[in-house]
């Protein structure tokens, strides 16, 4: 078996183990109660502020990469943010 595949297999096993351990430690009832107690206006404000930070992040890239359209940079920035949250 190739060394690369062994390392990849170990990474996958460790990641799955850590995710399972995390789900066993989380009390989902407390998380749902926290979201249930959140007011609608605060949730909207948080989403708007998060989107503004994404716009500013894409604008930062626009300064360095001025030949690429801002909408494309925003799409790439949002995609990068998604992958950084989802992937281990």
Secondary structure, DSSP 8 states (H G I E B T S, - for coil): --HHHHHHHHHHHHHHHHHHHHHHH--HHHHHHHHHTS-HHHHHHHHHHHHHHHHHHHHHHHHH-TTS-HHHHHHHHHHHHHHHHH--
